[in-house]
Each structure stands twice: as C-alpha cells, then as structure tokens.
Amino acid sequence: MQELHALAEAIGLQRIWWDVDGREQVVTDASLRTIALALGFPAATPEQIAASLARVEAEMTAPPAMIVTDVGKETSLPTSLAGAQLTLPDGTTRPLDTARWTLPAIDTPGYYPLTVNGHALTLAVAPTSCPTVASLGKGRIWGPAIQIPALRGKQPRAFGTFGELAEAAEVFAARGADAIAINPVHALFAGYGHDFSPYSPSSRLYLNGAMGDPALLGLPPLPDDAGGDGPLIDWEAALPARLARMRAAFAGLDAPTRERIAHDNAPHGEGLRRQALYDALDVHFRSKGAKGWQDWPPAFHDPDGEAVAVFARDNAAEVEFHLFTQWLARESLGEVQRRARAAGMAVGLLADLAVGVHTGGADAWSMGDTLLQGLTIGAPPDPLGPLGQNWMLTGFSPRGLARSGYAPWIATIRAALSTAGALRIDHAFGLARLWVVPEGQPSSAGAYLHYPFADLIRLVALEAHLAGALIVAEDLGTMPHGFGPAITERGMLGMRVLWFERAADDGFIGAADYDAQAAAMTGTHDTPTVAGWWSGRDLQWAQRLGRLPEDTTVDEAEARRAWDRGLLWASLTRDAAPRPAPDDPAPVVEAALRHIGSTPCGLAIAPLEDLLAEPEQPNLPGTITEHPNWRRRLNAPLSDLLQDPATAARVQALDDARKGVA
C-alpha cells in the first residue's frame, strides 16, 4: 500500500534495509502499522493513514523549540518561522518572500535564547569538533577499563564501590594511565537484588546509590559487609544489605551534614526530587510484588498526580533518604574524578552511557511521551542471532525530542559528563537509527526508526566542548550510511577492538594500520579476554551452553581457533618467536597489550581482565542466568594484584608502547 509506505517514510520508519550480509530485507505492512500506531500515528485504514499523514505535515510546519547549527555558519530559518508581511500606507498587507532569510553566523559555541516572529526558542551553536586527545597535549594516552563492582579494597565488601574506584584511579595514575574507563553507573532499582545489569538502568540522569562511599566525603564509613570474600557477587543479598546500611548511615547524620546535603542537592532541582520520589515509591510497591511502575496502582502512574503528591507528603523522610543516597553517589563520584586528575590523569574517568532505560524505571515513569511508548529497542535478526535481539529497554522518541527542544538528550549527556573527563556512547548507531520492536512481539517484527542524527551529534559536540571532554562513539556492527564520516568530522573517537580488526585474508591487521581517530582496545566487556580466547575458554562456554555456530562441531571450532591463533601471533610479534601453547596465554596477553599500545590511535584501552591475564569475561551476550554476568570479582585488592611481577610487566609494556619505548 503506497499510502502506508509513505506514512512510514514520513515518520522515520525504514521499510527496506540490508542485513550484515548485504541482503535486502523488507518490513511487513503489519509491522509498519503496529509500530506507526505505537508512535502515535494510526494506520489501520486508509482514512487513518490520511489523517496521520496530515498530522505529520502539521507537525513539520510547526515552529521548532530548538534550532541546532554550527559555529561560523549562517542558518536558514525553517519555513514555519520565515513568515513576514508588509503593511502599506493604505492599511493593506503584502506577504514578503522570506524563504532566503537566515540567522547570522555565531562564532562562540553555546545556547542562545532567540525570538523569531514572536516565537521563543533556543539556538544551539555547536563547535566544529569535540575536544581531542591531541588537545590534551600528552601524546598517545592509555587507561584500563574497569568493572567497578569487581574491585576489592583492603576492607571486605560485597562488591566494589566508588571508594575502591578512587584507589584504582590513583594506583593506575602512578603507573602512567591518563584515563580509567568504567561501566555505566546509572541509577538501578534501589535495594533490589535483581535487574542489576549496568546496561539496564532505571535512569540515565541519576546514579546507582549503592556505589556511594561515605568515607570519600569525610563521613563515617559503612560497616564492613559480610560475605564479601567469594569469587562472585551475590547481588540478591548484597543490594538489600547495602540499602539497610545506607539507612543506618542516614539515620546517624547530624544537622550540619543534613544541611550540607540539602545545599549540594539544591541546584539539581525538581528532577532530583522526582528521582528520589520514584525510588521511594519503587521500594514501597516492590515490597508488595510490583516490578516497575506499570504494576503500581493506576493513580500512581502520573508523577504529577494527587496520589503521588500525597505519598510524597506522607513519606517525606523516605524521600529524603533517597535524596541522601543520590547525593552520596554523585559527590563520591565527583571526588573520584577530582583525585584522578590530582594524581596526574589528563582525562580521569571515561564514563559509559547506556543505550536505553528499563521500561519500568524512573525515566520511563517521569519522562512520559518523550520516550517511546509501546516499543522496546534491540537488534534485527542476523546470522549470529537468527531471532534478533530485544533488549527490553526503551529509548527517546524522535518526536518527543523535537517537541522538548532536545532537553532530555542534553540533560542525559550533561549528567554523564558532570563527573567525568570523557564519555563512551554505547551503541552510538542509535543516534542515527534504532531497531524498535512492538511490545510482546519478537524482534523479527521490528523495524529501524530514524533519529535526527545531525542535531544529536552536534549537541554531543557542544556538551563535550562545554565540559572539555573526549567522546568515544561505539561504532561496532553494521554502520548506518554516513555515520563514520560524521563522527570523524566531529572529532569523536570510534572503537577499534583487536578481535574485529581483520584484513581481507582474515588475518589480524598490523598495529600501524589502525585508525588514528579511535580508541584501540584488546577487548570489551562483551568479548573474550585475550587469555580466554587463546586458551579457548570462550569455546568451552559456547559448547556448554549450546552456542556454537550452527552446523559447527567442537572439533571444527577448535581447529578454526588453532588457525586463528597462528594469524594473531604472526600479527602481534612479526618475528620468529615460537607460538605459545594454548595453555600458556601470558606471552600473548603481553604482546596484545603492546600491539594496541603501538597503534597510532590517540587512546588505548585495556580491560582490567587483560592486564591481569584473566581467562573469564565480565559478560556473555545473549545470556542472563546461564553465565555469571556482572558477578565476577578480583581475587585480591587491586593494589596487591598490580604488584605481581607478571602483571606489573604487562602494565609497563602498555605504557612503554604508548610512549614509543622499544
């Protein structure tokens, strides 16, 4: 149906797309109708399609809330604003041709209030580039990537917190690191021992209160945790226990400290209070079996409703407690960044921005139709995942962003950069398009939804400029057309991961052939560690979980790995050094660290697991309970582990390679 297809195109749905093998795929009309309805455009009948098309046209001709442009360039006014008329002496009027009217060029990046023809809006003027590694004046830099809960300190705790992160920043700064990449620290569900993946947050605007450390802020430390000595984190027990310790700490605060907290929280306004109110409500209703705001009584679905206001009044102390946990997390993380910079790091923390939020979380409750409703995000079917992926997350609505003048996106980037010197944007392709899936349907029923990519990356560049921060855009996978050149032009770093940097003959490319405007990495939290790959630990997991490629036997997988080991070793060494045996990964790990360190990339990132030559990876994509995702812990305090001669040699090898030391 041509009218349906025209509507799909008008609202940003991509009907025809190409998979990773270059094969054309066509979204069914049924899927288009379902997704269009979820986006607010009914399309079941010709009459509904016509009405929806008329609505699209009306929205396109409405004055914008924000115009986003570049420094030094004149900006054409949208037709919705370019209207003027001339009144003649006899009182008659005549329209003026304003189609070519432009706003003058502005040479300073920033946000400028603007009124055009009586319509108030904001003009956002983006810089030509984000800050770059070169602008730091330190040459090629490096840093570890750390899963904060995996850290151990001198005192026993059930999981690592910002206190252990502060120690890690200082010990790595002393060893030459200029950055420390961390997992997302967004708000999860307060005291809830499930849904603990850092990539499935309740809110991306606020922080995981369980990570705060009173000792960093001069307050009495929390009591030591029981059961903190095991190799895996028992989140189901640890998070409720940590919340109870936080409550005891809050109850013991003196009046000056409470005044300090109120003073520090005041600039964060109503948004912070709403987050604390959500957490109070979630704790209250979760104890009754609710698993997100959709399970609350309907009267509580409206953040501005009477029922919520009454709850806030009657539970003021509980709301104040959650304001305390947010203060503790925010100020603790800020102190980590301060210590990292004071120790000599040029960047300090490299934060991680998750691609979306939990559908039952605080952002989904408080942001309303700024977020997608009735749709979740994921990935389309491909050879590695024939059924596709549904991450059970929601993301921004393109229409909601436009109506709000991009306020939620700006707030999200600003929050992430408020306590960091750099930001990694997870699945950055989502700035251009996201695979959206109707609720309750398989991923194969989804379609790509397009976003205002040019405006979104301009705003990232503007916020990075204002914060003086680097931006790393995760660009792994099937890249949308034009994405690579656009982020390159904006000075953002792509990601070049060892395992994916293969030549046409399937060999691994040499260090000199890496893209200079990228972060070189031995791996990510989702890939095998170097030691795990060399020893075949990932193949053992694949065999155990029935995840080997279709029609591939264990023997065939191991034979392929043996061949790949030869290709990797040849690229890493470029000499006649004997290839280590599969059960001797240590020389390979050190060679891999030298390899990424020797690349022309401005930034090199090595997961802590590779610096320690660990065989296990933090997360195995596509699993939930089958693999201990986000549960692994170091077997000793980090400062002790880094004193091990073999580990120290690996860290030194990376530092030497970055500095060009032979």
C-alpha positions as CSV (number, residue, x, y, z in Angstrom):
1,M,0.0,0.0,0.0
2,Q,1.7,3.2,-1.2
3,E,0.0,5.4,1.4
4,L,1.1,3.3,4.3
5,H,4.7,3.2,2.9
6,A,4.6,7.0,2.5
7,L,3.5,7.3,6.1
8,A,6.2,5.0,7.3
9,E,8.8,7.1,5.5
10,A,7.4,10.3,6.8
11,I,7.6,9.2,10.5
12,G,11.1,7.8,10.1
13,L,10.5,4.1,9.7
14,Q,12.8,2.3,7.3
15,R,10.8,-0.2,5.3
16,I,13.7,-1.7,3.3
17,W,17.0,-2.4,5.0
18,W,20.1,-4.5,4.4
19,D,21.5,-7.1,6.8
20,V,25.1,-7.8,7.7
21,D,25.5,-9.9,4.5
22,G,24.1,-7.2,2.3
23,R,20.8,-8.9,1.7
24,E,17.7,-6.8,1.2
25,Q,15.1,-7.2,3.9
26,V,11.5,-5.8,3.8
27,V,9.5,-4.9,6.9
28,T,5.9,-6.3,6.6
29,D,3.0,-4.0,6.3
30,A,1.6,-5.5,9.5
31,S,4.7,-4.4,11.4
32,L,4.6,-1.0,9.9
33,R,1.0,-0.5,11.1
34,T,1.8,-1.7,14.6
35,I,4.8,0.5,15.0
36,A,3.2,3.5,13.5
37,L,0.3,3.2,16.0
38,A,2.8,3.0,18.9
39,L,4.4,6.1,17.6
40,G,1.0,7.9,17.7
41,F,0.0,7.5,14.0
42,P,-2.9,5.1,13.5
43,A,-2.7,3.3,10.1
44,A,-5.2,0.5,10.1
45,T,-7.5,2.1,7.5
46,P,-7.0,4.5,4.5
47,E,-8.8,7.1,6.5
48,Q,-6.5,6.7,9.5
49,I,-3.4,6.8,7.2
50,A,-4.7,10.0,5.6
51,A,-5.3,11.6,9.0
52,S,-1.9,10.5,10.2
53,L,-0.2,12.0,7.1
54,A,-2.0,15.2,7.7
55,R,-0.8,15.2,11.3
56,V,2.8,14.7,10.2
57,E,2.6,17.6,7.8
58,A,1.1,19.8,10.5
59,E,3.9,18.9,12.9
60,M,6.6,19.6,10.3
61,T,5.2,23.1,9.7
62,A,5.0,23.9,13.5
63,P,7.7,26.3,14.8
64,P,10.6,24.3,16.4
65,A,11.6,24.5,20.1
66,M,15.3,24.5,19.2
67,I,17.4,25.1,16.1
68,V,20.8,23.4,16.1
69,T,23.5,24.8,14.0
70,D,27.3,25.1,13.7
71,V,29.7,27.9,14.6
72,G,30.6,30.3,11.8
73,K,27.7,29.4,9.6
74,E,24.6,31.3,8.6
75,T,21.5,29.3,9.5
76,S,18.4,29.2,7.3
77,L,15.2,29.8,9.1
78,P,12.7,26.9,8.9
79,T,9.6,27.8,6.8
80,S,7.5,27.7,10.0
81,L,9.3,30.7,11.2
82,A,10.1,32.5,8.0
83,G,6.9,34.4,7.7
84,A,6.5,38.2,7.4
85,Q,4.1,40.7,5.9
86,L,4.5,44.3,5.0
87,T,1.7,46.8,5.9
88,L,1.3,49.5,3.2
89,P,0.2,53.1,3.9
90,D,-3.3,52.4,2.9
91,G,-3.5,49.6,5.5
92,T,-3.4,46.7,3.1
93,T,-0.8,44.0,3.7
94,R,1.5,42.2,1.4
95,P,3.4,39.0,2.2
96,L,7.2,39.1,1.9
97,D,9.3,36.4,0.4
98,T,11.4,35.3,3.4
99,A,12.4,31.9,2.1
100,R,16.1,33.0,1.9
101,W,16.2,34.7,5.3
102,T,19.0,33.4,7.5
103,L,20.3,33.9,11.0
104,P,23.8,35.4,11.1
105,A,26.8,33.3,11.9
106,I,27.8,33.0,15.6
107,D,31.4,32.3,16.4
108,T,31.1,31.1,20.0
109,P,29.5,27.7,20.8
110,G,26.7,27.7,23.2
111,Y,22.9,28.0,23.8
112,Y,21.3,31.3,22.8
113,P,17.7,32.3,23.6
114,L,16.0,33.5,20.4
115,T,12.7,35.1,19.4
116,V,11.6,35.0,15.8
117,N,8.2,36.4,14.7
118,G,7.1,36.2,18.3
119,H,8.1,32.6,18.8
120,A,10.6,31.9,21.6
121,L,13.1,29.1,21.0
122,T,16.7,28.2,21.6
123,L,19.6,28.4,19.1
124,A,22.2,25.8,19.9
125,V,25.5,26.5,18.2
126,A,27.9,23.5,18.1
127,P,31.6,23.6,17.7
128,T,33.2,22.1,14.7
129,S,34.8,19.4,16.8
130,C,34.7,17.8,20.2
131,P,37.9,18.1,22.3
132,T,40.5,15.6,21.1
133,V,43.3,13.6,22.6
134,A,45.8,15.9,20.8
135,S,44.2,18.9,22.6
136,L,45.3,17.4,25.9
137,G,48.9,17.9,25.0
138,K,50.1,14.5,26.2
139,G,50.5,12.4,23.0
140,R,49.1,8.9,22.9
141,I,47.4,8.0,26.2
142,W,46.0,4.8,27.7
143,G,43.8,3.6,30.5
144,P,42.3,0.4,32.0
145,A,38.6,-0.5,31.6
146,I,37.2,-1.5,35.0
147,Q,34.0,-3.1,36.1
148,I,33.7,-1.2,39.4
149,P,31.8,-4.0,41.4
150,A,34.6,-6.4,40.6
151,L,37.1,-4.3,42.6
152,R,38.3,-5.2,46.1
153,G,39.8,-2.9,48.6
154,K,41.5,-3.5,51.9
155,Q,38.2,-3.8,53.7
156,P,35.8,-6.6,52.9
157,R,32.8,-5.5,50.9
158,A,30.2,-7.5,49.0
159,F,31.1,-5.5,45.8
160,G,33.3,-2.7,44.7
161,T,32.1,0.9,45.1
162,F,33.4,4.4,44.3
163,G,35.8,4.0,47.2
164,E,37.6,1.2,45.5
165,L,37.4,3.1,42.2
166,A,39.2,6.0,43.8
167,E,42.0,3.7,44.9
168,A,42.2,2.2,41.4
169,A,42.4,5.7,39.8
170,E,45.3,6.6,42.0
171,V,47.3,3.4,41.5
172,F,46.8,3.5,37.7
173,A,47.8,7.2,37.6
174,A,51.0,6.3,39.3
175,R,51.7,3.7,36.5
176,G,51.2,6.2,33.6
177,A,47.5,5.9,32.9
178,D,45.6,9.1,31.8
179,A,42.1,7.6,31.8
180,I,40.1,5.0,33.6
181,A,37.1,3.6,31.7
182,I,34.2,2.5,33.9
183,N,31.0,0.5,33.4
184,P,27.8,2.6,33.5
185,V,26.9,3.8,36.9
186,H,23.3,4.9,36.2
187,A,20.6,4.5,38.8
188,L,19.3,1.0,39.1
189,F,16.4,-0.1,41.4
190,A,17.1,0.9,45.0
191,G,18.0,-2.2,47.1
192,Y,16.7,-4.6,44.6
193,G,18.9,-7.6,44.1
194,H,17.7,-8.4,40.5
195,D,17.9,-6.4,37.3
196,F,21.5,-5.4,38.2
197,S,22.9,-5.2,34.7
198,P,24.6,-1.7,34.4
199,Y,23.1,-1.6,30.9
200,S,19.5,-1.8,32.0
201,P,19.2,1.2,34.2
202,S,16.2,2.8,35.9
203,S,17.5,6.2,35.0
204,R,20.4,7.6,33.0
205,L,20.1,11.0,34.6
206,Y,21.0,9.8,38.1
207,L,23.4,7.4,39.8
208,N,23.4,4.0,41.4
209,G,23.2,5.0,45.1
210,A,24.7,1.7,46.2
211,M,28.0,2.8,44.8
212,G,28.4,5.8,47.1
213,D,31.1,5.7,49.8
214,P,30.7,8.0,52.8
215,A,34.4,7.8,53.7
216,L,35.3,9.6,50.4
217,L,33.3,12.6,51.8
218,G,34.7,12.6,55.3
219,L,31.7,10.7,56.8
220,P,32.0,7.6,58.9
221,P,32.5,4.5,56.7
222,L,29.8,2.0,56.2
223,P,30.2,-1.2,58.3
224,D,32.1,-4.0,56.5
225,D,29.9,-6.3,54.5
226,A,29.6,-9.9,55.4
227,G,30.0,-12.5,52.7
228,G,32.3,-10.3,50.6
229,D,35.1,-12.8,50.1
230,G,33.6,-15.0,47.4
231,P,34.6,-15.0,43.7
232,L,31.1,-14.0,42.6
233,I,28.9,-11.2,43.8
234,D,25.6,-12.3,45.5
235,W,23.6,-9.3,44.3
236,E,20.4,-10.8,45.6
237,A,21.7,-10.5,49.2
238,A,24.2,-7.7,48.7
239,L,22.0,-4.9,47.4
240,P,19.2,-5.1,50.1
241,A,22.0,-5.3,52.7
242,R,23.7,-2.2,51.3
243,L,20.4,-0.3,51.4
244,A,20.0,-1.2,55.0
245,R,23.5,0.0,55.9
246,M,22.7,3.2,54.0
247,R,19.6,3.7,56.0
248,A,21.5,3.3,59.3
249,A,24.1,5.9,58.0
250,F,21.4,8.3,57.1
251,A,19.7,8.0,60.5
252,G,23.0,8.9,62.1
253,L,23.7,12.1,60.2
254,D,24.0,15.3,62.3
255,A,22.3,18.5,61.5
256,P,25.3,20.2,59.7
257,T,25.6,17.2,57.4
258,R,21.9,17.3,56.5
259,E,22.2,21.0,55.7
260,R,25.3,20.2,53.6
261,I,23.3,17.6,51.7
262,A,20.4,20.0,51.1
263,H,22.7,22.7,49.9
264,D,24.5,20.4,47.5
265,N,21.3,19.0,46.1
266,A,19.5,22.3,45.7
267,P,21.0,23.1,42.2
268,H,19.6,19.8,40.9
269,G,16.1,20.9,41.5
270,E,12.8,19.1,40.8
271,G,14.4,16.4,38.7
272,L,16.5,15.0,41.5
273,R,13.5,15.1,43.9
274,R,11.4,13.2,41.4
275,Q,14.1,10.5,41.1
276,A,14.1,10.2,44.9
277,L,10.3,10.0,44.9
278,Y,10.4,7.3,42.3
279,D,12.9,5.3,44.4
280,A,10.7,5.7,47.5
281,L,7.6,4.5,45.5
282,D,9.5,1.6,43.9
283,V,10.8,0.4,47.3
284,H,7.3,0.7,48.7
285,F,5.4,-1.1,45.9
286,R,8.2,-3.6,45.1
287,S,7.7,-5.0,48.7
288,K,4.1,-5.7,47.6
289,G,5.2,-7.6,44.4
290,A,5.4,-4.8,41.8
291,K,8.2,-5.0,39.3
292,G,8.1,-1.5,37.8
293,W,5.8,1.5,37.8
294,Q,3.3,-0.2,35.4
295,D,2.5,-2.6,38.3
296,W,1.7,0.3,40.7
297,P,-2.0,1.3,41.3
298,P,-3.0,3.4,38.3
299,A,-3.3,6.5,40.4
300,F,0.4,6.5,40.9
301,H,1.3,6.3,37.1
302,D,1.1,10.1,36.9
303,P,4.2,11.7,38.5
304,D,2.2,14.9,38.9
305,G,-0.9,13.3,40.2
306,E,-2.6,13.7,43.6
307,A,-1.8,10.2,44.8
308,V,1.9,10.8,44.2
309,A,1.8,14.1,46.0
310,V,0.1,12.6,49.0
311,F,2.6,9.8,49.1
312,A,5.5,12.3,49.0
313,R,3.9,14.3,51.9
314,D,3.3,11.2,54.0
315,N,6.7,9.6,53.3
316,A,8.9,12.7,53.4
317,A,11.6,11.0,55.4
318,E,11.8,8.2,52.9
319,V,12.1,10.6,50.0
320,E,14.8,12.5,52.0
321,F,16.7,9.2,52.4
322,H,16.8,8.6,48.7
323,L,18.0,12.2,48.2
324,F,20.8,11.3,50.5
325,T,21.8,8.2,48.5
326,Q,21.9,10.2,45.3
327,W,24.0,12.9,47.0
328,L,26.3,10.3,48.3
329,A,26.8,8.7,44.9
330,R,27.1,12.0,43.0
331,E,29.6,13.6,45.4
332,S,31.6,10.4,45.8
333,L,32.0,10.0,42.1
334,G,32.9,13.6,41.8
335,E,35.6,13.1,44.4
336,V,37.0,10.1,42.4
337,Q,37.3,12.3,39.3
338,R,39.0,15.0,41.4
339,R,41.5,12.5,42.8
340,A,42.2,11.1,39.4
341,R,43.0,14.5,37.9
342,A,45.0,15.5,41.0
343,A,47.1,12.3,40.6
344,G,48.0,13.4,37.1
345,M,45.5,11.8,34.8
346,A,44.7,14.0,31.7
347,V,41.2,12.6,31.4
348,G,40.3,10.8,34.6
349,L,37.0,8.9,34.4
350,L,35.8,7.8,31.0
351,A,32.1,7.3,31.7
352,D,29.7,4.9,29.8
353,L,26.3,5.9,28.6
354,A,23.9,3.0,28.2
355,V,21.8,2.9,25.1
356,G,18.4,2.9,26.8
357,V,16.5,2.5,30.1
358,H,14.4,-0.1,31.7
359,T,10.7,0.2,30.7
360,G,9.6,0.1,34.3
361,G,12.2,2.5,35.7
362,A,12.3,6.1,36.8
363,D,13.0,7.7,33.4
364,A,10.1,5.8,31.8
365,W,7.8,6.9,34.6
366,S,8.8,10.6,34.7
367,M,9.5,11.4,31.1
368,G,6.2,10.3,29.6
369,D,6.0,10.5,25.8
370,T,9.5,11.9,25.5
371,L,10.3,8.2,25.5
372,L,9.0,5.5,23.1
373,Q,5.7,4.0,24.3
374,G,4.7,0.5,23.4
375,L,8.0,-0.2,21.8
376,T,11.3,-1.6,23.0
377,I,14.7,-1.5,21.3
378,G,17.1,-4.2,20.2
379,A,18.8,-5.5,17.1
380,P,17.4,-7.2,13.9
381,P,17.9,-10.8,13.1
382,D,21.3,-11.6,11.7
383,P,23.4,-14.8,11.1
384,L,24.7,-14.7,14.7
385,G,21.3,-14.1,16.1
386,P,18.6,-15.5,13.8
387,L,15.8,-14.4,16.0
388,G,17.2,-10.9,16.6
389,Q,17.6,-9.3,20.0
390,N,15.1,-7.5,22.2
391,W,16.9,-5.6,25.0
392,M,13.6,-4.9,26.8
393,L,14.7,-1.2,27.0
394,T,13.1,1.9,25.9
395,G,14.7,5.0,24.3
396,F,13.9,8.5,23.3
397,S,11.1,9.3,20.9
398,P,12.2,11.3,17.9
399,R,9.0,13.4,18.1
400,G,9.3,13.8,21.8
401,L,12.9,15.0,21.4
402,A,11.8,17.6,18.9
403,R,8.9,18.8,21.0
404,S,11.1,19.2,24.0
405,G,13.9,21.1,22.2
406,Y,16.1,18.1,22.9
407,A,16.1,18.9,26.6
408,P,16.2,15.2,27.8
409,W,19.1,14.4,25.5
410,I,21.1,17.4,26.6
411,A,20.4,16.6,30.2
412,T,21.5,13.0,29.7
413,I,24.8,13.9,28.2
414,R,25.4,16.7,30.7
415,A,24.7,14.3,33.6
416,A,27.2,11.8,32.3
417,L,29.9,14.4,31.9
418,S,29.3,16.1,35.2
419,T,31.7,13.7,37.0
420,A,33.9,12.5,34.1
421,G,36.5,13.7,31.6
422,A,35.3,11.6,28.7
423,L,32.2,9.6,27.7
424,R,31.7,6.4,25.7
425,I,28.3,6.3,24.0
426,D,27.1,2.7,23.9
427,H,25.6,1.6,20.6
428,A,26.2,5.1,19.1
429,F,24.4,4.0,15.9
430,G,21.3,4.6,17.9
431,L,21.9,8.3,17.3
432,A,21.0,7.6,13.7
433,R,18.6,4.7,13.9
434,L,17.3,2.2,16.4
435,W,15.7,-1.2,15.9
436,V,12.3,-0.8,17.6
437,V,10.0,-3.8,18.4
438,P,6.3,-3.7,19.3
439,E,5.8,-4.8,22.9
440,G,5.0,-8.5,23.2
441,Q,6.3,-9.3,19.7
442,P,9.5,-11.0,18.5
443,S,12.5,-8.8,17.3
444,S,11.8,-10.0,13.8
445,A,8.6,-7.9,13.8
446,G,10.6,-4.7,14.3
447,A,11.9,-2.0,12.0
448,Y,14.6,0.7,12.0
449,L,13.4,4.1,13.3
450,H,15.4,7.1,12.2
451,Y,16.6,9.8,14.6
452,P,17.7,13.5,13.9
453,F,21.3,12.3,13.8
454,A,22.9,15.6,12.7
455,D,21.3,17.5,15.5
456,L,22.1,14.9,18.2
457,I,25.8,14.7,17.4
458,R,26.0,18.5,17.2
459,L,24.6,18.6,20.7
460,V,27.0,15.9,21.9
461,A,29.9,18.0,20.5
462,L,28.5,21.2,22.2
463,E,28.2,19.5,25.6
464,A,31.7,17.9,25.2
465,H,33.1,21.3,24.3
466,L,31.4,22.9,27.4
467,A,32.8,20.1,29.6
468,G,36.2,19.9,27.9
469,A,35.6,16.1,27.5
470,L,36.5,13.5,25.0
471,I,33.8,11.5,23.3
472,V,34.1,7.8,22.3
473,A,31.3,6.6,20.0
474,E,30.8,2.8,19.9
475,D,30.7,2.0,16.2
476,L,30.8,-1.8,16.2
477,G,28.5,-3.7,13.9
478,T,26.6,-2.7,10.8
479,M,27.1,1.0,10.4
480,P,24.4,3.3,9.1
481,H,25.2,5.2,5.9
482,G,27.2,8.3,6.7
483,F,27.7,7.6,10.3
484,G,31.5,7.1,10.2
485,P,32.4,10.3,8.3
486,A,30.0,12.3,10.6
487,I,31.6,11.2,13.9
488,T,35.1,11.6,12.4
489,E,34.3,15.2,11.3
490,R,33.1,15.9,14.9
491,G,36.3,14.7,16.4
492,M,34.7,11.7,18.2
493,L,36.7,8.5,18.6
494,G,35.5,5.3,17.2
495,M,36.4,1.9,18.7
496,R,38.9,-0.5,17.2
497,V,38.8,-3.8,19.0
498,L,41.5,-6.3,18.4
499,W,39.2,-9.2,17.6
500,F,37.4,-7.3,14.9
501,E,40.4,-5.7,13.1
502,R,40.8,-8.3,10.4
503,A,42.3,-8.0,7.0
504,A,40.8,-9.2,3.7
505,D,42.7,-12.5,4.1
506,D,41.1,-12.9,7.6
507,G,44.4,-12.2,9.3
508,F,44.7,-9.5,12.0
509,I,45.8,-6.1,10.8
510,G,49.1,-4.6,11.9
511,A,49.2,-2.0,14.7
512,A,50.2,0.7,12.2
513,D,47.1,0.1,10.2
514,Y,44.7,1.1,13.0
515,D,42.6,4.2,12.5
516,A,44.3,7.1,14.4
517,Q,41.0,8.7,15.4
518,A,39.8,5.8,17.5
519,A,40.3,4.1,20.8
520,A,42.3,0.9,20.3
521,M,41.2,-1.9,22.6
522,T,42.2,-5.5,23.4
523,G,38.5,-6.2,24.1
524,T,35.3,-5.1,25.6
525,H,33.1,-6.4,28.5
526,D,31.2,-8.5,25.8
527,T,34.2,-10.2,24.1
528,P,36.5,-12.9,25.3
529,T,39.6,-11.8,27.2
530,V,42.9,-12.4,25.4
531,A,43.8,-15.2,27.8
532,G,40.3,-16.7,27.5
533,W,40.4,-16.5,23.7
534,W,43.9,-18.0,23.4
535,S,43.1,-20.8,25.8
536,G,39.7,-21.5,24.2
537,R,37.7,-20.6,27.4
538,D,35.1,-18.9,25.3
539,L,34.7,-22.1,23.2
540,Q,34.2,-24.1,26.4
541,W,31.4,-21.8,27.4
542,A,29.9,-22.0,23.9
543,Q,29.9,-25.7,24.0
544,R,28.4,-25.9,27.5
545,L,25.6,-23.5,26.6
546,G,24.9,-24.9,23.1
547,R,26.0,-21.6,21.5
548,L,28.5,-22.9,18.8
549,P,27.6,-21.7,15.3
550,E,25.0,-23.8,13.5
551,D,26.5,-26.9,11.8
552,T,29.8,-26.4,13.6
553,T,31.2,-29.2,15.8
554,V,33.5,-28.7,18.7
555,D,36.4,-30.2,16.8
556,E,35.8,-27.8,13.9
557,A,35.6,-24.8,16.2
558,E,38.8,-25.8,17.9
559,A,40.6,-26.3,14.6
560,R,39.5,-22.9,13.4
561,R,40.8,-21.4,16.7
562,A,44.1,-23.1,16.2
563,W,44.4,-21.5,12.8
564,D,43.4,-18.1,14.2
565,R,46.0,-18.4,16.9
566,G,48.7,-18.5,14.2
567,L,47.2,-15.5,12.5
568,L,47.1,-13.5,15.7
569,W,50.6,-14.4,16.9
570,A,52.0,-13.5,13.5
571,S,50.4,-10.1,13.7
572,L,51.4,-9.5,17.3
573,T,55.1,-10.4,17.0
574,R,56.2,-10.0,13.4
575,D,59.2,-12.2,14.3
576,A,60.1,-15.9,14.6
577,A,59.3,-16.2,18.2
578,P,57.7,-19.6,18.9
579,R,54.0,-19.6,19.2
580,P,52.9,-20.2,22.9
581,A,50.8,-23.3,23.6
582,P,47.0,-22.7,24.2
583,D,47.6,-23.2,27.9
584,D,50.3,-20.5,28.0
585,P,48.4,-17.3,27.2
586,A,50.6,-14.9,29.3
587,P,53.1,-14.0,26.4
588,V,50.1,-13.5,24.1
589,V,48.4,-11.1,26.5
590,E,51.5,-9.0,26.9
591,A,52.0,-9.0,23.1
592,A,48.4,-7.9,22.6
593,L,48.9,-5.0,25.0
594,R,52.0,-3.9,23.2
595,H,50.1,-4.2,19.9
596,I,47.3,-1.8,20.8
597,G,49.8,0.4,22.6
598,S,51.8,0.7,19.4
599,T,48.8,1.8,17.2
600,P,48.5,5.4,16.1
601,C,45.2,5.6,18.0
602,G,45.1,8.6,20.4
603,L,43.7,6.4,23.1
604,A,44.3,2.8,24.0
605,I,42.0,1.0,26.5
606,A,42.8,-2.4,28.1
607,P,40.2,-4.2,30.1
608,L,41.5,-4.9,33.6
609,E,40.9,-8.6,32.9
610,D,43.6,-8.4,30.2
611,L,46.0,-6.5,32.3
612,L,45.6,-9.4,34.9
613,A,45.6,-12.1,32.2
614,E,42.2,-13.4,33.4
615,P,40.5,-16.0,31.3
616,E,36.9,-15.1,32.1
617,Q,35.0,-12.2,30.6
618,P,32.5,-10.0,32.6
619,N,29.5,-10.6,30.4
620,L,28.4,-13.1,27.8
621,P,26.0,-11.5,25.4
622,G,22.7,-13.3,24.9
623,T,22.7,-14.9,28.4
624,I,21.0,-13.9,31.6
625,T,21.5,-16.6,34.2
626,E,23.5,-19.2,32.2
627,H,26.7,-17.2,32.8
628,P,27.7,-15.2,35.9
629,N,27.3,-11.9,34.1
630,W,28.3,-8.8,36.1
631,R,29.1,-11.0,39.1
632,R,32.9,-11.7,38.9
633,R,35.3,-10.2,41.4
634,L,39.0,-9.8,41.6
635,N,40.7,-12.3,43.9
636,A,42.6,-9.7,45.9
637,P,42.8,-5.9,46.3
638,L,43.9,-4.2,43.1
639,S,46.9,-2.6,44.6
640,D,48.2,-6.1,45.6
641,L,47.5,-7.6,42.2
642,L,49.4,-4.8,40.4
643,Q,52.5,-5.5,42.4
644,D,52.7,-9.1,40.9
645,P,55.8,-9.0,38.7
646,A,54.0,-10.5,35.7
647,T,51.1,-8.1,36.0
648,A,53.4,-5.1,36.5
649,A,55.3,-6.2,33.4
650,R,52.1,-6.2,31.3
651,V,51.1,-2.7,32.5
652,Q,54.6,-1.5,31.8
653,A,54.5,-3.0,28.4
654,L,51.4,-1.0,27.5
655,D,52.8,2.2,29.0
656,D,56.1,1.8,27.1
657,A,54.3,1.1,23.8
658,R,52.2,4.3,24.3
659,K,55.3,6.3,24.9
660,G,57.2,4.7,22.0
661,V,59.7,3.0,24.3
662,A,61.2,0.0,22.5
